[in-house]
């Protein structure tokens, strides 16, 4: 099947599945790529933890932060489904910066991420990634905002109402009544910007090798593996990634490395049009689209 026909078929399947999808797959050696709407900016939700980790590890390298320094972290005491780690703790904890990096990036713990943002505020994170020549990723706020959405205001049996609001309250210019979904106020990025970040982490770039290596290690240990991982993990491949989830947004970015030496950066940012919080069908569909594009690119 030629590329144009493939993209047309995938658009149809995404439409039938109630999923808007911005995706880009790139061969990290040749630079060849294929995607759908890769330049559309979307709120990135927890994907911002990758720039946060990058900035934190770089500041450790510079000697501005000691990774062994232990910080007092307040418990999140969050009871709604989703949050992990310290976000669900009931009591204060004392955790080293290096371990907060693991919790924030590999476990996607918002409270750990906010402890890191307290050390390196959003504006400083944005400045550091700009120093590395990375464009298209906007870091405006910490992670606390991600735990204050309409989901927390509805009872569990009414969570579909929060998703209905997320789906219907946007504007044509990607503004939104929910601040975390408004691209003028949220942390944002496009599939292309995410792939550029992955390329800089996996291939020689302005990022110091030891810094890139540490972030790759954190992504390799990602514990959230129900989305793209089933389609990219095998005995002959390694999948390193980060997910992002907020209301009707489902994202994942990562790199699949094959035993034959080929490596592909994958960024899939989606908006569901179905007002439901549990949608494993959407996870499976976005994984199918990403793998189909990777397979097509690999055969070119």
C-alpha positions in Angstrom: 0.0 0.0 0.0 1.4 3.4 -0.9 1.8 6.1 1.8 -1.1 8.2 0.8 -3.6 5.3 0.8 -2.3 4.1 4.2 -2.7 7.5 5.8 -6.2 7.8 4.3 -7.2 4.4 5.8 -5.7 5.2 9.2 -7.7 8.5 9.3 -10.8 6.6 8.6 -10.1 4.1 11.4 -9.3 6.9 13.9 -12.6 8.7 12.9 -14.6 5.5 13.4 -12.9 5.0 16.8 -13.7 8.5 18.0 -10.0 9.5 18.3 -8.3 12.6 17.0 -4.6 11.7 16.5 -1.5 13.7 16.0 1.4 11.2 15.3 4.9 11.2 14.0 7.3 8.3 13.5 10.9 8.9 12.5 13.8 6.7 11.6 16.5 8.1 13.9 19.3 7.1 11.5 17.9 8.2 8.1 15.6 11.0 9.3 12.7 9.5 7.2 9.4 10.1 8.8 5.7 9.6 8.4 2.8 11.0 10.4 -0.7 12.6 10.7 -1.0 16.3 11.8 2.4 16.2 13.5 2.6 20.0 13.9 -0.7 20.5 15.8 0.0 21.7 19.4 -1.8 20.0 22.2 -1.6 20.1 26.0 1.1 17.5 26.9 -0.1 16.6 30.4 2.6 14.3 32.1 4.8 14.4 29.0 6.2 17.6 30.5 8.0 15.3 33.0 10.6 14.6 30.3 11.7 18.2 29.9 11.6 18.4 33.7 13.8 15.4 34.1 16.2 16.7 31.4 16.5 20.1 33.2 16.9 18.5 36.6 19.7 16.1 35.5 21.4 18.9 33.7 21.4 21.0 36.8 22.9 18.0 38.7 25.6 17.8 36.1 26.4 21.5 36.5 26.7 21.1 40.3 23.7 23.3 41.0 21.7 20.5 42.6 23.0 17.4 44.5 21.1 14.3 43.5 21.7 12.9 47.0 19.9 15.8 48.7 16.8 14.5 50.5 13.7 16.7 50.4 10.6 16.6 52.6 7.7 15.8 50.3 4.1 16.4 51.4 1.6 13.5 50.7 -0.8 14.0 47.9 -3.6 12.2 49.6 -5.4 11.9 46.2 -8.1 9.2 46.2 -9.4 9.6 42.6 -8.2 6.9 40.1 -5.0 7.6 38.2 -2.3 9.3 40.3 0.6 7.2 41.5 3.4 7.2 44.0 3.7 10.0 46.6 0.5 11.5 45.1 -1.3 8.7 46.9 0.7 8.8 50.1 -1.0 9.6 53.4 2.0 10.8 55.3 5.0 13.0 54.6 8.1 11.4 53.1 11.8 12.3 52.8 13.1 11.4 49.4 16.4 12.1 47.6 16.3 14.2 44.4 17.6 11.2 42.3 14.7 9.1 43.6 12.2 11.9 42.9 13.5 11.7 39.3 12.6 8.1 39.1 9.2 8.5 40.8 8.3 11.5 38.5 9.5 10.1 35.2 9.3 6.3 35.5 6.2 6.1 37.8 4.6 9.4 36.6 4.2 10.7 40.2 2.9 14.2 40.1 3.8 15.0 43.7 7.4 13.9 43.0 7.4 16.0 39.9 6.2 19.1 41.8 9.0 18.6 44.3 11.4 18.8 41.3 9.5 21.8 39.9 10.0 23.5 43.2 13.8 23.1 42.6 13.6 24.1 39.0 10.5 26.2 38.2 8.8 26.0 34.8 10.5 29.1 33.4 13.9 27.6 34.2 13.0 24.3 32.7 11.9 26.1 29.5 15.2 28.0 29.4 17.3 24.9 29.8 15.5 23.0 27.0 15.9 26.1 24.8 19.6 26.1 25.5 19.7 22.6 24.0 18.0 23.9 20.8 14.7 22.3 21.5 11.7 24.2 20.1 7.9 23.7 20.1 7.6 22.6 23.7 6.1 25.1 26.1 6.5 24.7 29.8 4.2 27.1 31.7 3.1 25.5 34.9 3.9 22.7 37.4 1.9 19.5 37.8 -0.4 20.6 40.6 -2.8 21.9 38.0 -3.3 18.4 36.6 -4.9 17.3 39.8 -7.4 20.1 39.8 -9.8 19.3 36.9 -13.5 18.6 36.6 -12.8 14.9 37.2 -12.1 15.7 40.9 -15.4 17.6 41.2 -17.7 14.7 40.1 -18.6 11.5 41.8 -17.1 8.4 40.2 -20.4 7.5 38.5 -20.5 10.9 36.9 -17.0 11.1 35.6 -18.4 11.0 32.1 -19.7 14.5 32.6 -16.1 15.8 33.1 -15.1 14.1 29.8 -18.2 15.6 28.0 -17.1 19.0 29.2 -13.5 18.3 28.0 -14.8 17.3 24.6 -17.4 20.0 24.0 -15.9 23.2 25.7 -13.1 23.9 23.3 -12.8 26.6 20.7 -11.7 26.5 17.1 -8.5 28.1 18.0 -7.7 25.4 20.6 -8.7 27.6 23.5 -10.8 25.8 26.2 -12.9 26.6 29.3 -10.8 24.0 31.2 -7.4 25.8 31.6 -5.4 22.6 31.5 -6.8 22.0 28.0 -6.3 25.5 26.7 -3.2 25.7 24.5 -2.6 29.3 25.4 -2.3 28.4 29.1 -1.2 24.8 29.4 2.1 23.0 28.9 2.0 22.2 25.2 3.8 20.5 22.4 3.3 18.9 19.0 4.2 15.3 17.9 7.1 16.8 15.9 8.4 18.7 18.9 8.3 15.5 21.0 10.1 13.6 18.3 12.8 16.3 18.1 13.2 15.9 21.9 13.6 12.1 21.5 16.1 12.6 18.6 18.2 14.8 20.9 18.1 12.3 23.7 19.0 9.3 21.5 21.5 10.7 19.0 24.4 13.2 19.4 23.1 16.7 20.2 23.7 19.7 22.4 22.5 17.6 25.4 25.6 16.3 27.3 25.8 12.5 26.8 25.6 11.7 30.5 22.5 13.7 30.8 20.8 12.2 27.8 21.8 8.7 29.1 20.2 9.3 32.5 16.9 10.4 30.9 16.9 7.5 28.5 17.4 5.2 31.5 14.4 6.7 33.3 12.2 6.3 30.2 13.4 2.7 29.8 12.0 2.0 33.3 8.6 3.4 32.6 6.1 1.3 34.6 3.0 2.4 32.6 3.0 -0.1 29.7 -0.7 -0.6 28.7 -0.7 1.9 25.8 1.9 1.6 23.1 4.2 -0.9 24.9 2.2 -4.0 23.8 2.9 -3.2 20.2 6.5 -2.2 20.5 7.9 -4.6 23.2 9.4 -8.0 22.4 12.5 -10.1 22.9 13.9 -8.4 19.8 13.0 -4.8 20.7 13.3 -2.3 23.6 10.7 0.3 24.2 11.5 3.4 26.3 8.7 5.9 26.8 6.6 8.3 28.8 2.8 8.5 28.8 0.5 11.5 29.4 -3.1 11.3 30.4 -5.6 14.1 31.3 -9.3 14.0 30.9 -9.8 13.0 27.2 -6.1 13.3 26.3 -4.1 10.1 25.9 -0.5 10.5 24.8 2.7 8.4 24.6 6.1 9.2 23.2 9.1 6.9 23.1 11.8 5.2 21.1 11.7 1.6 19.9 15.2 0.1 19.4 15.5 -3.1 17.3 18.0 -5.9 17.7 19.2 -5.1 14.1 20.3 -1.6 15.2 17.3 0.3 13.7 15.6 2.8 16.1 12.4 4.8 15.6 11.1 7.8 17.6 7.4 7.6 18.1 5.1 10.4 19.3 1.3 9.9 19.5 -0.9 12.7 21.0 -4.6 12.1 21.0 -8.0 13.5 22.0 -10.8 11.2 22.5 -14.3 12.2 21.4 -15.9 9.5 23.6 -17.0 10.7 27.1 -15.6 7.9 29.2 -12.5 7.6 31.4 -11.7 4.0 30.7 -11.1 3.4 27.0 -8.7 0.5 26.4 -10.0 0.5 22.8 -8.6 4.0 22.3 -5.2 2.8 23.7 -5.2 -0.1 21.4 -6.1 2.0 18.4 -3.4 4.6 19.0 -0.9 1.7 19.4 -2.1 0.1 16.1 -1.7 3.4 14.2 1.8 4.0 15.6 2.9 0.4 14.8 1.4 0.5 11.3 3.3 3.7 10.5 6.5 2.3 12.0 6.1 -0.9 9.9 5.5 1.1 6.8 8.5 3.3 7.4 10.7 0.3 8.1 9.8 -1.3 4.8 10.6 1.8 2.7 
